[in-house]
Amino acid sequence: MCGIVAYIGKQQAAPIIIKGLKRLEYRGYDSAGISVLNGNLNVYKKMGKVSELESLVKDQSLKSCIGIGHTRWATHGEPNDENAHPHKSNSGNLSIIHNGIIENYATIKQELVNKGYSFKSETDTEVLVNFIENIQKERDCSLARAVRIALNSVVGAYAIVVMSKDNDNQLIAARKGSPLVVGVGKGEFFFASDATPIIEYTNEVVYLNDYEIAIVENGKLSITDLKDVEKTPYIQTIELELEAIEKGGYDHFMIKEIYEQPKSIKDCMRGRLNADENRLVIGGIREYANKLTNSDRIIINACGTSWHAGLVSEYFIEEFCRIPVEVEYASEFRYRNPIINEGDIVFAISQSGETADTLAAIDLAKSKGAIIFGLCNVVGSSISRASHEGAYTHAGPEIGVASTKAFTAQLTVMFMIALKMAYKKGTIGDSVFRNMLYELENIPQKVEKALQLNNQIEKIAAKFKDATNFLYLGRGYNFPVALEGALKLKEISYIHAEGYPAAEMKHGPIALIDEDMPVVFIATKDSGYEKIVSNIQEVKARKGQVIAIVTEGDTQIKDIADYTIEVPDTLEPLMPLISVIPLQLLAYHIAIMRGCNVDQPRNLAKSVTVE
């Protein structure tokens, strides 16, 4: 989940790399480092954020037109200066940056120790760079060949860039299971974990595939696979504006992205939905559309917030399409010998499109003959390329580690897919279909109205910022929203929070309730309304403090809850798009009041590219 940046060309490398690391800091912020070649391979690295690295190098001479940089999320070895990247080989001739995990590093390390190599860090990456050097030395071969031989021997995931002291006109990069993009400029090249560090310099990129090696030498790019078979670089034009990855006047990326949701939901529907014309088109699903509509079983694989989006999707696919749906944690799916039949439909949901567990689940499902539909936000990502078909959410970059607009975007697209399936299958009629289209078109305005509750929610947050536990309860479509609300609170404020189906409260969680326990109910007017009113009364009878998300105009719950937050009304299946907004804002304000870094919460990173 680390971020890597490299540059070779005519400009000074260090400013480009450090600026790029700042843009990739959401991928890891345990430590940061840079290596430039100016006679020697000079490496500077520091525990902490990129700002710590900047302070370290401010008086150093970094003049060079070639360099590599890294911001780390710790896997092997605790966060400290020694374990920070880049790592040098024993001779000082090679320097490397790495995102991923080398699973057989211990065996390789022991072989190198037996040959006289020593190690300063605890990382698998330092093992890899010395392994490459040892191959180059023993076989008297080029660096490119040594990299190729080494990568044929390692087990695990990697995105690497290697630089040699002996050649200031060459960078070598490779990937397997971790993202890597090559920016193609005029006489210059950029390497990065994603496009954000590249876009102000070029909009032409090459997305490396697994087992590919990119070599830039003397101003030219060549790509081969691990068998040294040459590949033709496929240069794509990216449509990403620089403003989209800046804060734009907001204090944090998270609050910016919360407020972007009216636009991001609208962008999800753009070109796909027109209620006046009774039109709904999902352009990425064509060849396999009939198999999807007529499927007997659907499996949804995802992690974290995307898993919660999958749970909501299960509800409306089963309700409208009458197809049984199973929602799986991708991190568990591959390890429990799941039953997958040829022709089964598997949806893989991921904001980044690079989630390692979800990719592994895709590989397993494909090996059993399943049809994969990918749903992700990042164009050119690994999941989009590994899927048979699918759709992009088009939500724009999400920099905040805690997903917000990704959740509502995923729900929007999955709802459109389910609606299209149901209409084509005939399980819903014309009037229901048209009504759903119109209501979905109106969701952005209703989300905008929900965002106007920010000041009220901030005042409620002030009441509960010192709480040590929260309970979130919901029924039906709002149960996954309760899970998502609890996740948001605990990941950015570090307050313990649990989400439960409201009906399950009396089967255990009610034992926790006392006058110090805040209980958040998602209690909008729906088919389970009277039941959740009873649940609120049960909590109040035990002196719990109730915060209720209710439908505008609700007076019944207002009379019994301690705090009510009124959101616009909508159709029951679409309510999660609105009811989640106050929960995002509540978590944000509580975290800010507790002095937490909401964009970069401790121990977390945005794109989970390791298992």
Disulfide bonds with the S-S distance in Angstrom:
none
